[in-house]
């Protein structure tokens, strides 16, 4: 007959175990890509996006994508960021689990007299006990603090990665659109030269065009064609890279709108931002949380040196039928068996993080100074080029009129035309470089989200 007293213990424990356990759920791997075949019409609350330089902005892909749209879409739809969010979620779950207190230990035994035992009156002995290590309570505060800091670090590492992806999206936006503009300029010139060459080739037999003139025009046409082909490859590479970053299929052709000219970043703004940078940049704040977590680990290791006390209660009956109630007490002495070594190891890890943070601070200031200087040089060069634009336009118009009157040979006119286009391409390249350095400096300096939490108390004196 079943032992009812044993069921008294087993049934509640089984119910508790079933209530507290998660269940297995299979999730097969995908068998096809999930790149979007068109620009998704997302409903975006930009207040939930904490990106540098992101002002209130209406996301509307129907009108085409501007540079900010590209940054928003990248942060939301980038495949790498979606993976990073899952990894950050896993890190937060692991950090939460690491901060939980261990549960008590339940022990049980059942002793049945051997079949050959002839002693009269023997019964099956049973025991049930509940033990708990009180030492876990001593270190729980440090473990919980470390777990919370690690969770915050995971969130901020993800935010910093979003900043990087947003900047990369803007840079690729500029490269793709700039390559298209340059390709259009060369395309117009190539079409003009092709039309002239075809006409000359048609009348070559009549003798109205000299062979050497036709040869010169062909060489110029081939040179422009080679440049256009190389530029088409650049355009294909940059635009496909932008599609990939935005999570779009390679064949999607994006309508890219002209970017707004970047605003000036004054020297005093840079200096003020540098002073506040440890409270503003997600990667720096994440390192602060990482250091805080390791500091809690040092504290935990120190506390773990104290004698650990284990308490337990038990109820038992032996094979003679005698029932007993009792308790158990255990002591361990970690400071005699490796406790100090664990403290020194934790302190070494903390020292390494301290040095890594100092290195990041030093590198950040150097990066900001270099980017600010380079931006100033490029902006001055662009200003000079723009100042000479009226003279260059006047020369171009005069050459066109002289060529139309027959006062300028075709090779000379094409040389002037190519020089003018080279100048415009140089201007496009300079504008893109200024935009890119401005974006890089904006990201390096950052804009502090209002809900960016960090260990530093800004209100403290």
DRENDO-1510 file (C-alpha; in Angstrom, 1 decimal, always signed):
<recs>
REC; n; res; u; v; w
REC; 1; UNK; +0.0; +0.0; +0.0 .
REC; 2; UNK; +1.3; +3.5; -0.8 .
REC; 3; UNK; +3.0; +5.4; +2.0 .
REC; 4; UNK; +0.6; +8.3; +2.7 .
REC; 5; UNK; +3.1; +10.1; +4.9 .
REC; 6; UNK; +5.5; +10.3; +2.0 .
REC; 7; UNK; +2.8; +11.7; -0.3 .
REC; 8; UNK; +2.2; +14.4; +2.3 .
REC; 9; UNK; +5.7; +15.8; +1.5 .
REC; 10; UNK; +6.0; +14.9; -2.2 .
REC; 11; UNK; +2.7; +16.3; -3.4 .
REC; 12; UNK; +3.2; +19.9; -2.3 .
REC; 13; UNK; +6.8; +19.9; -3.5 .
REC; 14; UNK; +5.7; +18.6; -7.0 .
REC; 15; UNK; +3.0; +21.3; -7.2 .
REC; 16; UNK; +5.6; +24.0; -6.2 .
REC; 17; UNK; +8.1; +22.8; -8.8 .
REC; 18; UNK; +5.5; +22.8; -11.6 .
REC; 19; UNK; +4.3; +26.3; -10.7 .
REC; 20; UNK; +7.8; +27.8; -10.7 .
REC; 21; UNK; +9.3; +26.2; -13.8 .
REC; 22; UNK; +9.3; +27.5; -17.3 .
REC; 23; UNK; +8.3; +25.3; -20.2 .
REC; 24; UNK; +10.2; +24.4; -23.3 .
REC; 25; UNK; +9.1; +25.9; -26.6 .
REC; 26; UNK; +10.8; +25.0; -29.9 .
REC; 27; UNK; +11.8; +27.8; -32.4 .
REC; 28; UNK; +13.1; +26.5; -35.7 .
REC; 29; UNK; +15.7; +28.5; -37.5 .
REC; 30; UNK; +14.6; +30.7; -40.5 .
REC; 31; UNK; +15.0; +29.4; -44.0 .
REC; 32; UNK; +14.8; +32.6; -46.0 .
REC; 33; UNK; +15.9; +36.3; -45.7 .
REC; 34; UNK; +13.6; +38.9; -44.1 .
REC; 35; UNK; +15.0; +42.0; -45.9 .
REC; 36; UNK; +12.2; +44.4; -46.6 .
REC; 37; UNK; +11.3; +44.7; -50.4 .
REC; 38; UNK; +10.4; +48.4; -49.9 .
REC; 39; UNK; +10.9; +51.2; -47.4 .
REC; 40; UNK; +8.6; +50.3; -44.5 .
REC; 41; UNK; +6.0; +52.8; -43.5 .
REC; 42; UNK; +6.8; +52.9; -39.8 .
REC; 43; UNK; +5.0; +54.7; -37.1 .
REC; 44; UNK; +7.8; +56.2; -35.1 .
REC; 45; UNK; +7.8; +58.1; -31.9 .
REC; 46; UNK; +11.1; +59.9; -32.1 .
REC; 47; UNK; +10.9; +60.8; -28.4 .
REC; 48; UNK; +11.8; +57.1; -27.8 .
REC; 49; UNK; +14.9; +57.4; -29.9 .
REC; 50; UNK; +17.9; +58.9; -28.1 .
REC; 51; UNK; +20.3; +59.8; -31.0 .
REC; 52; UNK; +22.7; +62.7; -31.2 .
REC; 53; UNK; +21.3; +65.7; -33.1 .
REC; 54; UNK; +17.8; +64.2; -33.5 .
REC; 55; UNK; +15.3; +67.0; -33.2 .
REC; 56; UNK; +11.5; +66.4; -33.5 .
REC; 57; UNK; +11.1; +64.9; -37.0 .
REC; 58; UNK; +8.2; +63.5; -39.0 .
REC; 59; UNK; +9.2; +60.2; -40.6 .
REC; 60; UNK; +7.4; +60.0; -44.0 .
REC; 61; UNK; +9.1; +57.8; -46.6 .
REC; 62; UNK; +6.4; +58.6; -49.2 .
REC; 63; UNK; +8.2; +62.0; -49.8 .
REC; 64; UNK; +11.6; +60.3; -50.0 .
REC; 65; UNK; +14.2; +59.8; -47.3 .
REC; 66; UNK; +16.2; +62.6; -45.9 .
REC; 67; UNK; +19.3; +62.0; -43.8 .
REC; 68; UNK; +17.5; +61.9; -40.5 .
REC; 69; UNK; +14.9; +59.4; -41.9 .
REC; 70; UNK; +17.8; +57.1; -42.9 .
REC; 71; UNK; +19.2; +57.3; -39.3 .
REC; 72; UNK; +15.8; +56.5; -37.8 .
REC; 73; UNK; +15.1; +53.6; -40.1 .
REC; 74; UNK; +18.6; +52.2; -39.5 .
REC; 75; UNK; +18.1; +52.3; -35.7 .
REC; 76; UNK; +14.7; +50.5; -36.0 .
REC; 77; UNK; +15.3; +48.1; -38.8 .
REC; 78; UNK; +19.1; +47.3; -38.9 .
REC; 79; UNK; +19.6; +43.5; -38.7 .
REC; 80; UNK; +22.7; +43.9; -36.6 .
REC; 81; UNK; +20.9; +46.1; -34.0 .
REC; 82; UNK; +18.0; +43.6; -33.8 .
REC; 83; UNK; +20.6; +40.9; -32.9 .
REC; 84; UNK; +22.2; +43.3; -30.4 .
REC; 85; UNK; +18.9; +43.9; -28.8 .
REC; 86; UNK; +18.3; +40.2; -28.3 .
REC; 87; UNK; +21.9; +39.9; -26.8 .
REC; 88; UNK; +21.3; +42.8; -24.5 .
REC; 89; UNK; +18.0; +41.3; -23.4 .
REC; 90; UNK; +19.9; +38.0; -22.6 .
REC; 91; UNK; +22.5; +40.0; -20.7 .
REC; 92; UNK; +19.9; +41.7; -18.7 .
REC; 93; UNK; +18.2; +38.4; -17.9 .
REC; 94; UNK; +21.5; +36.9; -16.8 .
REC; 95; UNK; +22.3; +39.9; -14.7 .
REC; 96; UNK; +18.9; +39.6; -13.0 .
REC; 97; UNK; +19.4; +36.0; -12.4 .
REC; 98; UNK; +22.8; +36.6; -10.9 .
REC; 99; UNK; +21.3; +39.0; -8.4 .
REC; 100; UNK; +18.7; +36.5; -7.0 .
REC; 101; UNK; +19.2; +34.9; -3.6 .
REC; 102; UNK; +19.8; +31.2; -3.7 .
REC; 103; UNK; +16.9; +29.1; -2.4 .
REC; 104; UNK; +17.0; +26.7; +0.5 .
REC; 105; UNK; +18.1; +23.1; +0.2 .
REC; 106; UNK; +15.5; +20.4; +0.9 .
REC; 107; UNK; +16.9; +17.0; +1.8 .
REC; 108; UNK; +15.2; +13.7; +2.4 .
REC; 109; UNK; +16.1; +10.1; +3.0 .
REC; 110; UNK; +14.4; +6.7; +3.4 .
REC; 111; UNK; +16.1; +3.8; +5.2 .
REC; 112; UNK; +14.6; +0.4; +4.9 .
REC; 113; UNK; +16.0; -2.5; +7.0 .
REC; 114; UNK; +17.9; -5.0; +5.0 .
REC; 115; UNK; +15.9; -8.1; +4.1 .
REC; 116; UNK; +18.2; -10.4; +6.1 .
REC; 117; UNK; +17.8; -8.4; +9.3 .
REC; 118; UNK; +16.1; -10.5; +12.0 .
REC; 119; UNK; +15.8; -7.8; +14.7 .
REC; 120; UNK; +12.2; -7.6; +15.7 .
REC; 121; UNK; +10.2; -4.3; +15.6 .
REC; 122; UNK; +12.2; -2.6; +12.9 .
REC; 123; UNK; +10.4; -0.1; +10.6 .
REC; 124; UNK; +11.4; +2.0; +7.6 .
REC; 125; UNK; +13.2; +5.1; +8.7 .
REC; 126; UNK; +12.6; +8.5; +7.1 .
REC; 127; UNK; +14.0; +12.0; +7.4 .
REC; 128; UNK; +13.2; +15.4; +5.9 .
REC; 129; UNK; +15.4; +18.5; +6.3 .
REC; 130; UNK; +15.5; +22.1; +5.2 .
REC; 131; UNK; +18.9; +23.9; +5.1 .
REC; 132; UNK; +19.9; +27.5; +4.2 .
REC; 133; UNK; +23.3; +29.2; +3.8 .
REC; 134; UNK; +23.1; +32.5; +5.7 .
REC; 135; UNK; +26.3; +33.6; +4.1 .
REC; 136; UNK; +24.4; +34.3; +0.9 .
REC; 137; UNK; +22.5; +37.0; +2.8 .
REC; 138; UNK; +25.7; +38.7; +3.7 .
REC; 139; UNK; +26.9; +39.1; +0.1 .
REC; 140; UNK; +23.4; +39.5; -1.5 .
REC; 141; UNK; +23.5; +43.3; -1.5 .
REC; 142; UNK; +26.8; +43.4; -3.4 .
REC; 143; UNK; +25.6; +40.7; -5.8 .
REC; 144; UNK; +22.4; +42.6; -6.5 .
REC; 145; UNK; +24.2; +45.9; -7.0 .
REC; 146; UNK; +26.6; +44.3; -9.4 .
REC; 147; UNK; +23.7; +42.7; -11.3 .
REC; 148; UNK; +21.8; +46.0; -11.6 .
REC; 149; UNK; +25.0; +47.8; -12.8 .
REC; 150; UNK; +25.6; +45.1; -15.4 .
REC; 151; UNK; +22.0; +45.4; -16.7 .
REC; 152; UNK; +22.4; +49.2; -17.0 .
REC; 153; UNK; +25.7; +48.6; -18.8 .
REC; 154; UNK; +24.1; +46.3; -21.3 .
REC; 155; UNK; +21.4; +49.0; -22.1 .
REC; 156; UNK; +24.0; +51.7; -22.6 .
REC; 157; UNK; +26.3; +49.5; -24.7 .
REC; 158; UNK; +23.2; +49.0; -26.9 .
REC; 159; UNK; +22.5; +52.7; -27.0 .
REC; 160; UNK; +26.1; +53.5; -28.1 .
REC; 161; UNK; +25.8; +50.9; -30.8 .
REC; 162; UNK; +22.6; +52.6; -32.0 .
REC; 163; UNK; +24.5; +55.9; -32.2 .
REC; 164; UNK; +27.2; +54.2; -34.3 .
REC; 165; UNK; +24.7; +52.7; -36.7 .
REC; 166; UNK; +22.8; +56.0; -37.0 .
REC; 167; UNK; +26.1; +57.8; -37.9 .
REC; 168; UNK; +27.0; +55.1; -40.4 .
REC; 169; UNK; +23.6; +55.4; -42.0 .
REC; 170; UNK; +24.1; +59.2; -42.4 .
REC; 171; UNK; +27.5; +58.7; -43.9 .
REC; 172; UNK; +26.4; +56.1; -46.4 .
REC; 173; UNK; +23.4; +58.3; -47.2 .
REC; 174; UNK; +25.8; +61.1; -48.2 .
REC; 175; UNK; +28.1; +58.8; -50.2 .
REC; 176; UNK; +25.2; +57.2; -52.1 .
REC; 177; UNK; +23.6; +60.5; -52.9 .
REC; 178; UNK; +26.9; +62.2; -53.7 .
REC; 179; UNK; +27.9; +59.4; -56.1 .
REC; 180; UNK; +24.6; +59.8; -57.9 .
REC; 181; UNK; +25.1; +63.5; -58.3 .
REC; 182; UNK; +28.6; +63.1; -59.6 .
REC; 183; UNK; +27.4; +60.3; -62.0 .
REC; 184; UNK; +24.7; +62.6; -63.3 .
REC; 185; UNK; +27.2; +65.4; -64.0 .
REC; 186; UNK; +29.5; +63.0; -65.9 .
REC; 187; UNK; +26.4; +61.5; -67.7 .
REC; 188; UNK; +25.4; +64.9; -69.1 .
REC; 189; UNK; +28.9; +65.6; -70.4 .
REC; 190; UNK; +29.2; +62.1; -71.8 .
REC; 191; UNK; +25.9; +62.4; -73.7 .
REC; 192; UNK; +27.0; +65.8; -75.2 .
REC; 193; UNK; +30.4; +64.3; -76.3 .
REC; 194; UNK; +28.8; +61.1; -77.6 .
REC; 195; UNK; +26.3; +63.1; -79.7 .
REC; 196; UNK; +29.2; +65.2; -81.2 .
REC; 197; UNK; +31.3; +62.1; -81.8 .
REC; 198; UNK; +28.5; +60.3; -83.6 .
REC; 199; UNK; +27.9; +63.3; -85.8 .
REC; 200; UNK; +31.6; +63.6; -86.7 .
REC; 201; UNK; +31.9; +59.9; -87.4 .
REC; 202; UNK; +28.9; +60.2; -89.8 .
REC; 203; UNK; +30.5; +62.9; -91.9 .
REC; 204; UNK; +34.0; +61.6; -91.7 .
REC; 205; UNK; +33.9; +60.1; -95.2 .
REC; 206; UNK; +32.8; +63.4; -96.7 .
REC; 207; UNK; +36.0; +65.0; -95.5 .
REC; 208; UNK; +34.3; +67.7; -93.4 .
REC; 209; UNK; +36.0; +66.4; -90.3 .
REC; 210; UNK; +39.7; +65.6; -89.9 .
REC; 211; UNK; +40.7; +62.2; -88.6 .
REC; 212; UNK; +42.9; +63.7; -85.9 .
REC; 213; UNK; +40.0; +65.7; -84.6 .
REC; 214; UNK; +37.8; +62.6; -84.5 .
REC; 215; UNK; +40.6; +60.7; -82.6 .
REC; 216; UNK; +41.0; +63.5; -80.0 .
REC; 217; UNK; +37.2; +63.5; -79.4 .
REC; 218; UNK; +37.1; +59.7; -79.1 .
REC; 219; UNK; +39.9; +59.8; -76.5 .
REC; 220; UNK; +38.1; +62.4; -74.5 .
REC; 221; UNK; +34.9; +60.5; -74.7 .
REC; 222; UNK; +36.5; +57.2; -73.6 .
REC; 223; UNK; +38.2; +59.0; -70.7 .
REC; 224; UNK; +34.8; +60.4; -69.5 .
REC; 225; UNK; +33.2; +56.9; -70.0 .
REC; 226; UNK; +35.9; +55.3; -67.9 .
REC; 227; UNK; +35.4; +57.8; -65.1 .
REC; 228; UNK; +31.6; +57.3; -65.3 .
REC; 229; UNK; +32.0; +53.5; -65.1 .
REC; 230; UNK; +34.2; +53.7; -62.1 .
REC; 231; UNK; +31.8; +56.1; -60.4 .
REC; 232; UNK; +28.9; +53.8; -61.2 .
REC; 233; UNK; +30.6; +51.0; -59.3 .
REC; 234; UNK; +31.2; +53.4; -56.4 .
REC; 235; UNK; +27.5; +54.3; -56.5 .
REC; 236; UNK; +26.4; +50.7; -56.6 .
REC; 237; UNK; +28.6; +49.8; -53.6 .
REC; 238; UNK; +27.6; +52.7; -51.4 .
REC; 239; UNK; +23.9; +52.5; -52.2 .
REC; 240; UNK; +23.8; +48.7; -51.6 .
REC; 241; UNK; +25.7; +49.2; -48.4 .
REC; 242; UNK; +23.0; +51.7; -47.3 .
REC; 243; UNK; +20.3; +49.3; -48.2 .
REC; 244; UNK; +22.0; +46.5; -46.1 .
REC; 245; UNK; +22.3; +48.8; -43.1 .
REC; 246; UNK; +18.7; +49.8; -43.4 .
REC; 247; UNK; +17.5; +46.2; -43.6 .
REC; 248; UNK; +16.3; +46.6; -47.2 .
REC; 249; UNK; +16.6; +44.2; -50.1 .
REC; 250; UNK; +19.5; +45.1; -52.5 .
REC; 251; UNK; +17.2; +45.9; -55.4 .
REC; 252; UNK; +15.3; +48.7; -53.5 .
REC; 253; UNK; +16.2; +52.1; -55.0 .
REC; 254; UNK; +15.9; +54.8; -52.4 .
REC; 255; UNK; +14.8; +58.3; -53.2 .
REC; 256; UNK; +17.3; +60.4; -51.2 .
REC; 257; UNK; +16.6; +64.1; -50.5 .
REC; 258; UNK; +19.2; +66.8; -50.3 .
REC; 259; UNK; +20.6; +67.2; -46.8 .
REC; 260; UNK; +20.5; +70.4; -44.9 .
REC; 261; UNK; +23.8; +72.2; -44.6 .
REC; 262; UNK; +25.4; +71.4; -41.2 .
REC; 263; UNK; +25.3; +74.1; -38.5 .
REC; 264; UNK; +28.4; +75.5; -37.0 .
REC; 265; UNK; +29.7; +74.0; -33.8 .
REC; 266; UNK; +31.3; +76.8; -31.8 .
REC; 267; UNK; +34.6; +76.2; -29.9 .
REC; 268; UNK; +32.9; +77.0; -26.6 .
REC; 269; UNK; +30.2; +74.4; -27.3 .
REC; 270; UNK; +32.9; +71.8; -27.8 .
REC; 271; UNK; +34.7; +72.8; -24.6 .
REC; 272; UNK; +31.5; +72.7; -22.6 .
REC; 273; UNK; +30.5; +69.3; -24.1 .
REC; 274; UNK; +33.9; +67.8; -23.4 .
REC; 275; UNK; +33.6; +68.7; -19.7 .
REC; 276; UNK; +30.2; +67.0; -19.5 .
REC; 277; UNK; +31.2; +64.1; -21.8 .
REC; 278; UNK; +31.6; +61.4; -19.0 .
REC; 279; UNK; +27.9; +62.1; -18.2 .
REC; 280; UNK; +26.7; +62.2; -21.8 .
REC; 281; UNK; +28.4; +59.6; -24.0 .
REC; 282; UNK; +26.7; +56.1; -23.6 .
REC; 283; UNK; +29.9; +54.2; -24.0 .
REC; 284; UNK; +31.6; +56.2; -21.2 .
REC; 285; UNK; +28.5; +55.9; -18.9 .
REC; 286; UNK; +28.4; +52.1; -19.7 .
REC; 287; UNK; +32.0; +51.8; -18.6 .
REC; 288; UNK; +31.1; +53.6; -15.4 .
REC; 289; UNK; +28.5; +51.0; -14.7 .
REC; 290; UNK; +30.9; +48.2; -15.6 .
REC; 291; UNK; +33.4; +49.6; -13.1 .
REC; 292; UNK; +30.6; +49.9; -10.5 .
REC; 293; UNK; +29.7; +46.2; -11.1 .
REC; 294; UNK; +33.3; +45.2; -10.6 .
REC; 295; UNK; +33.6; +47.4; -7.5 .
REC; 296; UNK; +30.6; +45.5; -6.1 .
REC; 297; UNK; +32.4; +42.3; -6.9 .
REC; 298; UNK; +35.3; +43.4; -4.8 .
REC; 299; UNK; +32.9; +44.2; -2.0 .
REC; 300; UNK; +31.3; +40.8; -2.4 .
REC; 301; UNK; +34.7; +39.0; -2.3 .
REC; 302; UNK; +35.6; +40.9; +0.9 .
REC; 303; UNK; +32.3; +40.0; +2.6 .
REC; 304; UNK; +32.6; +36.4; +1.4 .
REC; 305; UNK; +35.7; +36.0; +3.6 .
REC; 306; UNK; +33.6; +36.1; +6.8 .
REC; 307; UNK; +32.7; +32.8; +8.2 .
REC; 308; UNK; +29.7; +31.4; +6.4 .
REC; 309; UNK; +26.9; +30.0; +8.6 .
REC; 310; UNK; +24.5; +27.3; +7.5 .
REC; 311; UNK; +21.3; +26.6; +9.4 .
REC; 312; UNK; +18.9; +23.7; +9.0 .
REC; 313; UNK; +15.9; +22.0; +10.6 .
REC; 314; UNK; +15.0; +18.4; +10.2 .
REC; 315; UNK; +12.4; +15.8; +11.2 .
REC; 316; UNK; +13.4; +12.1; +11.2 .
REC; 317; UNK; +12.4; +8.7; +12.4 .
REC; 318; UNK; +14.9; +5.9; +12.7 .
REC; 319; UNK; +14.3; +2.2; +12.0 .
REC; 320; UNK; +13.3; +1.6; +15.6 .
REC; 321; UNK; +10.4; +4.0; +15.1 .
REC; 322; UNK; +11.8; +6.8; +17.3 .
REC; 323; UNK; +10.9; +10.2; +15.9 .
REC; 324; UNK; +13.1; +13.2; +16.3 .
REC; 325; UNK; +13.1; +17.0; +15.6 .
REC; 326; UNK; +16.4; +18.8; +15.3 .
REC; 327; UNK; +18.5; +21.5; +13.7 .
REC; 328; UNK; +21.9; +21.6; +12.2 .
REC; 329; UNK; +24.6; +24.3; +12.2 .
REC; 330; UNK; +27.6; +24.5; +9.9 .
REC; 331; UNK; +30.5; +26.9; +9.7 .
REC; 332; UNK; +33.0; +27.5; +6.9 .
REC; 333; UNK; +36.1; +29.7; +7.0 .
REC; 334; UNK; +36.8; +31.1; +3.5 .
REC; 335; UNK; +39.5; +33.5; +4.8 .
REC; 336; UNK; +41.6; +30.4; +5.5 .
REC; 337; UNK; +41.1; +28.8; +2.1 .
REC; 338; UNK; +41.5; +31.2; -0.8 .
REC; 339; UNK; +39.3; +34.1; +0.3 .
REC; 340; UNK; +42.1; +36.8; +0.1 .
REC; 341; UNK; +43.1; +35.5; -3.3 .
REC; 342; UNK; +39.6; +36.0; -4.6 .
REC; 343; UNK; +39.6; +39.6; -3.2 .
REC; 344; UNK; +43.0; +40.3; -4.9 .
REC; 345; UNK; +41.7; +38.9; -8.2 .
REC; 346; UNK; +38.6; +41.1; -8.0 .
REC; 347; UNK; +40.7; +44.1; -7.3 .
REC; 348; UNK; +42.9; +43.3; -10.2 .
REC; 349; UNK; +39.8; +43.2; -12.5 .
REC; 350; UNK; +38.7; +46.6; -11.0 .
REC; 351; UNK; +42.1; +48.1; -11.7 .
REC; 352; UNK; +42.0; +46.9; -15.3 .
REC; 353; UNK; +38.6; +48.6; -15.8 .
REC; 354; UNK; +39.8; +51.8; -14.1 .
REC; 355; UNK; +42.7; +51.9; -16.6 .
REC; 356; UNK; +40.4; +51.1; -19.6 .
REC; 357; UNK; +38.1; +54.0; -18.6 .
REC; 358; UNK; +41.0; +56.4; -18.3 .
REC; 359; UNK; +42.2; +55.3; -21.7 .
REC; 360; UNK; +38.8; +55.9; -23.2 .
REC; 361; UNK; +38.6; +59.4; -21.7 .
REC; 362; UNK; +42.1; +60.2; -23.2 .
REC; 363; UNK; +41.2; +58.8; -26.6 .
REC; 364; UNK; +37.9; +60.6; -26.7 .
REC; 365; UNK; +39.4; +64.0; -26.1 .
REC; 366; UNK; +42.0; +63.3; -28.8 .
REC; 367; UNK; +39.4; +62.2; -31.3 .
REC; 368; UNK; +37.2; +65.3; -30.6 .
REC; 369; UNK; +40.2; +67.7; -31.0 .
REC; 370; UNK; +41.3; +66.0; -34.2 .
REC; 371; UNK; +37.8; +66.0; -35.7 .
REC; 372; UNK; +37.2; +69.6; -34.8 .
REC; 373; UNK; +40.5; +70.7; -36.4 .
REC; 374; UNK; +39.9; +68.7; -39.5 .
REC; 375; UNK; +36.4; +70.1; -39.8 .
REC; 376; UNK; +37.7; +73.6; -39.6 .
REC; 377; UNK; +40.2; +73.0; -42.3 .
REC; 378; UNK; +37.7; +71.4; -44.6 .
REC; 379; UNK; +35.1; +74.1; -44.0 .
REC; 380; UNK; +37.7; +76.8; -44.8 .
REC; 381; UNK; +38.6; +75.0; -48.1 .
REC; 382; UNK; +34.9; +74.7; -49.0 .
REC; 383; UNK; +34.3; +78.4; -48.3 .
REC; 384; UNK; +37.2; +79.3; -50.6 .
REC; 385; UNK; +35.8; +77.1; -53.3 .
REC; 386; UNK; +32.3; +78.6; -53.0 .
REC; 387; UNK; +33.7; +82.1; -53.1 .
REC; 388; UNK; +35.3; +81.4; -56.5 .
REC; 389; UNK; +32.1; +79.9; -58.0 .
REC; 390; UNK; +30.9; +83.1; -59.7 .
REC; 391; UNK; +34.2; +83.4; -61.6 .
REC; 392; UNK; +34.1; +79.8; -62.6 .
REC; 393; UNK; +30.5; +80.0; -63.8 .
REC; 394; UNK; +31.4; +83.1; -65.8 .
REC; 395; UNK; +34.3; +81.3; -67.5 .
REC; 396; UNK; +32.0; +78.3; -68.3 .
REC; 397; UNK; +29.4; +80.5; -69.9 .
REC; 398; UNK; +32.0; +82.4; -71.9 .
REC; 399; UNK; +33.4; +79.1; -73.2 .
REC; 400; UNK; +30.0; +77.9; -74.2 .
REC; 401; UNK; +29.2; +81.1; -76.1 .
REC; 402; UNK; +32.6; +81.0; -77.8 .
REC; 403; UNK; +32.2; +77.4; -78.8 .
REC; 404; UNK; +28.7; +78.2; -80.2 .
REC; 405; UNK; +30.2; +81.0; -82.3 .
REC; 406; UNK; +33.0; +78.7; -83.6 .
REC; 407; UNK; +35.7; +80.8; -81.8 .
REC; 408; UNK; +36.6; +77.8; -79.6 .
REC; 409; UNK; +37.7; +74.3; -80.8 .
REC; 410; UNK; +35.8; +71.3; -79.6 .
REC; 411; UNK; +38.9; +69.8; -77.7 .
REC; 412; UNK; +39.5; +73.1; -75.9 .
REC; 413; UNK; +35.8; +73.4; -75.1 .
REC; 414; UNK; +35.7; +69.9; -73.7 .
REC; 415; UNK; +38.8; +70.5; -71.7 .
REC; 416; UNK; +37.1; +73.5; -70.1 .
REC; 417; UNK; +33.9; +71.6; -69.6 .
REC; 418; UNK; +35.8; +68.7; -67.9 .
REC; 419; UNK; +37.7; +71.2; -65.7 .
REC; 420; UNK; +34.4; +72.8; -64.7 .
REC; 421; UNK; +32.8; +69.4; -63.9 .
REC; 422; UNK; +35.9; +68.4; -61.9 .
REC; 423; UNK; +35.5; +71.6; -59.9 .
REC; 424; UNK; +31.9; +70.8; -59.2 .
REC; 425; UNK; +32.8; +67.2; -58.2 .
REC; 426; UNK; +35.5; +68.6; -55.9 .
REC; 427; UNK; +32.8; +70.8; -54.3 .
REC; 428; UNK; +30.5; +67.9; -53.8 .
REC; 429; UNK; +33.3; +65.9; -52.2 .
REC; 430; UNK; +34.2; +68.7; -49.9 .
REC; 431; UNK; +30.5; +69.2; -48.9 .
REC; 432; UNK; +30.2; +65.5; -48.1 .
REC; 433; UNK; +33.4; +65.5; -46.1 .
REC; 434; UNK; +32.3; +68.5; -44.1 .
REC; 435; UNK; +28.9; +66.8; -43.4 .
REC; 436; UNK; +30.7; +63.6; -42.4 .
REC; 437; UNK; +33.1; +65.3; -40.0 .
REC; 438; UNK; +30.3; +67.3; -38.6 .
REC; 439; UNK; +28.3; +64.0; -38.0 .
REC; 440; UNK; +31.4; +62.4; -36.5 .
REC; 441; UNK; +32.0; +65.3; -34.1 .
REC; 442; UNK; +28.3; +65.4; -33.2 .
REC; 443; UNK; +28.4; +61.7; -32.3 .
REC; 444; UNK; +31.7; +62.1; -30.4 .
REC; 445; UNK; +30.2; +64.9; -28.3 .
REC; 446; UNK; +26.7; +63.5; -28.1 .
REC; 447; UNK; +23.5; +64.9; -26.8 .
REC; 448; UNK; +22.4; +63.6; -23.4 .
REC; 449; UNK; +19.1; +61.8; -23.4 .
REC; 450; UNK; +17.0; +63.0; -20.4 .
REC; 451; UNK; +16.6; +59.5; -19.1 .
REC; 452; UNK; +20.2; +58.5; -19.4 .
REC; 453; UNK; +21.0; +57.2; -16.0 .
REC; 454; UNK; +24.5; +56.9; -14.6 .
REC; 455; UNK; +26.3; +56.4; -11.3 .
REC; 456; UNK; +27.4; +60.0; -11.1 .
REC; 457; UNK; +24.9; +62.2; -9.1 .
REC; 458; UNK; +24.7; +65.4; -11.1 .
REC; 459; UNK; +22.9; +67.2; -8.3 .
REC; 460; UNK; +25.6; +66.5; -5.8 .
REC; 461; UNK; +28.0; +69.4; -5.0 .
</recs>
